[in-house]
Amino acid sequence: MKKTPPAGKPFQSVRGLRWDDDHAWRSTNLGRLLLTAFSFWERAIVTKLHATGFRDVRPAHLGVMRQLDMGGTRITDVAERAGVTKQAMGQMVAECEKLNLVTMVPDVTDGRAKVVLFTNRGRSLIMKARSIIERTEAEVEEMLGRARNAEFRAALATLAESETQSSVGAEGKPRASKRRASAATGQPDSPG
C-alpha cells in the first residue's frame, strides 16, 4: 500500500525516499533537509556552470574544487576536508586532472607528498562559480524573502562556527595538520 505525506507536507520523495508514515523522520530530520537543500544548491550551480561552457563538470568534481586553497593543497588535506580516504580523493583528483581543472605536483618541502593546484581552466571555473554563487544566493533570497534568508544564513553560520570550534583543540590549534599549501608549494597563496 502506497503511503503519502499528510496534506501540506512537501516531502513525498526526498533524495529517493518514498514517504513512509511509520518512518517520516527519515524524510524530515534536519540532516535530510540540509542534504536536500545542498543538493538543490549544487544542482543549480552545476547547471549554470554547464551553461557557461563547463559541460564536463559534475557535482563530484565540485567536491574536490571546493576543498582546495587557491595556492594549492596537499592531497591528504583535501581528503581530510572532504571526509574521504586519500585513495578515494586521489581518484577524484585524477578525474579532475583529466578535465584539466587541477594538476598535482610534488610538495617542495616533502617530496613524498603531492600538492593539488588549480590549472588555468580550474581558476576560470572558480571565477565563474563566484558569479554563479552570487546569482544563486540572490535567487534563494528571493525564494525565502530577505528576513528569512538572513535568519537562515545566521543559523547556518552558527552551525558552521560550532563545527569549526569542535575541530580545534584546547590549545586553540587545529586537531589535524592543516599546513598552508603555499608553504608546501613555495608559491604565494592567492586570494580566494
C-alpha positions in Angstrom: 0.0 0.0 0.0 1.5 3.4 -1.1 1.7 5.9 1.7 1.7 9.6 1.1 2.6 12.5 3.4 -0.1 14.3 5.2 -1.6 17.4 3.4 0.8 20.3 3.5 3.9 18.1 3.7 6.1 18.7 0.7 8.2 15.5 1.2 6.7 12.8 -1.0 10.1 11.8 -2.2 13.2 13.4 -0.7 16.5 12.2 -2.1 15.0 9.0 -3.3 13.0 8.1 -0.2 9.3 7.4 -0.6 7.1 8.8 2.1 6.5 6.4 4.9 4.1 7.4 7.8 5.9 5.0 10.2 9.3 6.5 9.4 8.6 10.1 8.4 11.5 11.2 10.5 13.8 9.8 7.8 12.5 12.4 5.3 12.0 15.4 7.6 15.0 15.3 10.0 17.4 18.2 9.9 20.2 16.3 8.3 18.0 15.2 5.4 16.6 18.7 4.9 20.2 20.1 4.9 21.2 17.4 2.4 18.3 18.1 0.2 18.9 21.8 0.3 22.6 21.3 -0.5 21.6 19.0 -3.4 19.3 21.8 -4.8 22.2 24.2 -4.4 24.7 22.0 -6.1 22.4 21.2 -9.0 21.8 24.9 -9.5 25.5 25.6 -9.6 26.4 22.8 -11.9 23.5 23.6 -14.3 24.7 27.2 -14.5 28.3 26.1 -14.9 27.2 23.9 -17.9 25.6 27.0 -19.4 28.9 28.8 -19.2 30.8 26.1 -21.1 31.9 23.8 -18.3 29.7 20.9 -19.6 32.0 18.2 -18.4 31.9 19.2 -14.7 29.8 17.1 -12.4 28.8 17.7 -8.7 31.5 15.2 -7.7 34.2 17.4 -9.3 33.0 20.3 -7.2 33.6 18.2 -4.1 37.3 18.4 -5.0 37.4 22.0 -6.1 35.7 23.4 -3.0 38.3 21.8 -0.8 41.3 23.4 -2.5 43.1 26.6 -1.3 43.8 29.0 -4.2 47.6 28.4 -3.7 47.2 24.6 -3.7 46.6 22.0 -1.0 48.2 18.7 -0.1 46.1 15.8 -1.3 45.9 14.4 2.3 44.4 17.6 3.5 41.9 17.7 0.6 40.8 14.2 1.5 40.6 15.1 5.2 38.5 18.2 4.5 36.1 16.2 2.3 35.9 13.4 4.8 37.1 10.6 2.5 40.2 8.4 2.2 43.3 9.6 0.5 42.8 6.9 -2.1 39.2 8.0 -2.9 40.3 11.6 -3.2 43.1 10.5 -5.4 40.6 9.0 -7.8 38.5 12.2 -7.9 41.6 14.4 -8.3 42.8 12.2 -11.2 39.4 12.7 -12.8 39.7 16.5 -12.3 43.2 16.3 -13.8 41.7 14.6 -17.0 39.3 17.6 -17.2 42.3 20.0 -16.9 40.8 21.5 -13.7 43.7 20.7 -11.4 47.3 19.4 -11.6 49.3 17.5 -9.0 52.9 18.5 -8.2 55.5 17.2 -5.7 55.5 19.2 -2.4 58.7 21.2 -2.3 59.0 20.6 1.5 58.4 16.8 1.3 59.0 15.0 -2.0 56.7 12.1 -0.9 53.7 14.4 -0.6 51.6 15.7 -3.5 50.0 19.1 -3.8 46.9 19.7 -5.8 46.8 23.0 -7.7 44.2 24.7 -9.9 45.1 24.9 -13.6 44.1 28.0 -15.6 40.9 26.2 -16.5 40.3 25.4 -12.9 40.8 29.0 -11.9 38.4 30.1 -14.6 35.8 27.7 -13.2 36.3 29.2 -9.7 35.8 32.7 -11.1 32.7 31.7 -13.0 31.4 29.9 -9.9 31.8 33.0 -7.8 29.3 35.0 -10.0 27.1 31.9 -10.3 27.0 31.6 -6.5 26.2 35.2 -6.1 23.3 34.9 -8.5 22.1 31.7 -6.9 22.2 33.3 -3.4 20.0 36.1 -4.8 17.6 33.5 -6.1 17.4 31.8 -2.7 16.9 35.2 -1.0 14.0 35.8 -3.4 12.6 32.4 -2.6 12.8 32.9 1.2 12.4 36.7 1.5 15.1 39.0 2.9 14.3 38.5 6.6 14.0 34.6 6.4 17.2 34.4 4.3 19.1 36.5 6.8 17.9 34.2 9.6 18.7 31.1 7.6 22.2 32.3 6.9 22.8 33.3 10.5 21.6 29.9 11.7 23.9 28.1 9.2 26.8 30.3 10.2 26.2 29.3 13.9 26.2 25.6 12.9 29.4 26.2 10.8 31.1 28.0 13.7 30.2 25.2 16.0 31.8 22.7 13.6 34.9 24.9 13.4 35.2 25.2 17.2 34.8 21.4 17.6 37.8 20.8 15.3 40.1 23.0 17.4 41.9 21.6 20.4 42.1 23.1 23.8 45.3 25.0 22.9 43.4 26.8 20.1 45.3 24.8 17.4 43.6 22.6 14.7 43.4 19.0 15.8 44.7 17.8 12.4 47.6 19.1 10.5 46.3 22.0 8.3 49.6 23.4 6.8 49.1 26.1 4.3 49.7 24.8 0.8 51.6 27.9 -0.2 54.3 26.9 2.2 54.3 23.4 0.7 54.4 24.6 -2.9 56.7 27.6 -2.4 54.0 29.7 -4.2 52.3 32.7 -2.7 48.7 32.0 -1.7 46.1 33.6 -4.0 43.1 35.4 -2.7 40.1 33.2 -2.8 
